[in-house]
Each structure stands twice: as structure tokens, then as C-alpha cells.
Amino acid sequence: MSILRLDGDSAFPPPPHDAVAQFSERSAPRRRRVLVVDDERLITDTVVQILNIHGYDAFGAYSANEAMKLAENFHPDFLLSDVMMPGTNGIELAVAVQEMLPTVQVLLFSGQAGTSQLIENRNLPFALEAKPIHPDKLIKTLENLGRRRR
């Protein structure tokens, strides 16, 4: 018969740190990943902060080229992009990201009139919101997109 000591010295050694980290990763639900793209740094950084505060795992890019590299490594659940950017625009970026990651949900935002017609004419499955977008509306729109994905 063995005796278990319950005083200050634990009879059981603490689990290795790696085991605790692995258990935590498996038991905690994965935060939804959002790639935010806008050539206006203040907008990108602000939206990333808002999304992180609301429980998303958000990263920002300031150009379509930077966004493509991040999408390859980051595998976002959502792409949130401005439409009008220098070089590759947000629509072209969204098409390229969706070709690479077919399950990504796309939310485009634009301050330009006529953008919705461009999306409709190309029969693209992208959501569109006017810029600027209120944080509450942004979160609600992402939640709705997430439901469509399941």
C-alpha cells in the first residue's frame, strides 16, 4: 500500500509546460481569423484593433501584394478589404484569395458609388458595405458571414 502526501509538497509533479499548452490549444475554440486590407494605415490598424477586441484573430495588410503573402501563411476565415487601392484593387484581391482559399468569406468596403454594380456584374459572392462602417455593423456582418460558411 502506498501513502499519498497532501501537505505543501505535492505528491504529483506539475505537468510539463508543453502538455498544458497543447491541452489549452485543443480545448479552446479557435478564434476566427480576419485579414484586413486597406492602403490607409489608420483604417487598417483601427479595424484590426476592433476585431481583436471582439474576439477575432485579426491581421492587417496595407496592399494587395502584402495581403496575398499573409493569406498564404495566415489562412484567414474572412477577408475584409477596401475596394479602391493602388495597384491591385480589392475585388481582384478577393478573387485571387478565394481561388487560393475557397472557403474564405469576403467582405469588401468602399466609399465609391457604383461598386456594388461591379460586384453584381461579375456575379461575385462577396458582401459589400459602405465605408466608413460602424464597428457594431462590422461585427454583425462578420457574424452573418460566418453563419453562411458553416
N, C-alpha and C positions, 0 to 999 in steps of 0.2 A: 504494500500500500504506500502511495506517495502522499506527501503533505504539500498543500498549496499555501504559500505565504501570501497574505494580503496586507502586509504592512507597507511602509513607504517604498520599499524595493519591490518592484513589480516582478511577479513570477514569470511574466511573459515579456520578452523583449519587444520594443516598439517595432512595427513593421518597417521595412526599408522604405525610404522616401519614394523610390520609383514605383513601388507597389501601390502606395497611396495615390500618387499622381495618376497611374493607369486606371485605378478604380474610379477616381473622380472623373476622368475623361469619359469613361464608359457610362457612368451613371448620370452624368449631367447632360441634358439635351444640348445638341449643337446649336449655337446661335446662328441665325440666318445671315449669310454673307451678302454684303451690298458693295458693289463697285460704283462709286460716284465720279462722274466725269464732267468737268466744266473748265473752260480756259480761264475763267475768272476765279482766281485762287481763293478769294474771300468766300465766294459762294460754295465752292467745293469743300473747304475746310469747315465752314459752318454746318453744312448738311451732314458731313461725316460726324461731327460732334453730336448733332441732334440724334442721329441714328444710333450712335454708340450709347448715348444716354437712355434711349428707348429699348435697349437690349439687342440691337443688331451688332454684327461684327463688320464695321464699315471701313473701307479704304478709299482714298481719293487719288485721282489722276488729273493732270492738267491738259492733256492732249489725247487724241485718239491713239497715237503710237504708244504712249505710255500705258494707256488703258489696255491695249491688246496684250502687252507683256504681263501686266498684272493679272489679267483674266486667265492667261495660260497657267500661271502659278497659283492663283488665288481661287479659281473655280467658283465664282460668285453664284448665288441663287438669284440675285437681281442685278440688273444693270440699270443705273439711273444716270441719264446723260442729257446734257444740253444738246439742242439740235444744231445751232449755229456756232461753229468753231472754225478757226483757221485750219486749212488743210482738209483732212477727212472730217466730214460732218457727223453729227450724232446718229443720223439714220444709217449711213454707210457703216459706221462703227457697230451699231446694233445688229445689222445684218451679218457682219463678219464674226462678231462674238457668238451670235446664235448658230452660225454654221459650225463653229468650233465647239460650242457648249449648247446643244439643242434644248436642254431643259431650262436654260436661263430665262427669267421673266424680265421684260424690258419696259421701263417707264421713261419716256422722253419728256423733256420740258422745254418750252420755248416761249419767248416773248414776241415772236413774229406771227403775224396773221397769215393764214394760208398753210401753216404746217400740217394741220390735220388733213387737208386735201392731198398733200404729198404722200402721207402715210396711206390714206384710203386708195389713192390711185395705184399704188404699188401693192395693194392688198396685203399689208404687213400686219402681223398680230401684236402690235405694240400699243401700250397705253400712252396717252398724251395728256399732260397737264400744262396749264398756263404758268408762265414764270412772272413774278415770283409765286412760289407755292407756300402756303401756310404750313408750319410743322405738323399740326394736327391732321390736316388733309393729306400730307405726305405719308404719315404713319398709317392712316386709314387706307390709303390707296395701296400701299405695300402689303398690308394685311389681306386686302381683297385679292391682289395678285397672287399671294401665297396660297390662298384657298383654291384658286384656279389650277395651281400647279399640282396639287395633291391628287 
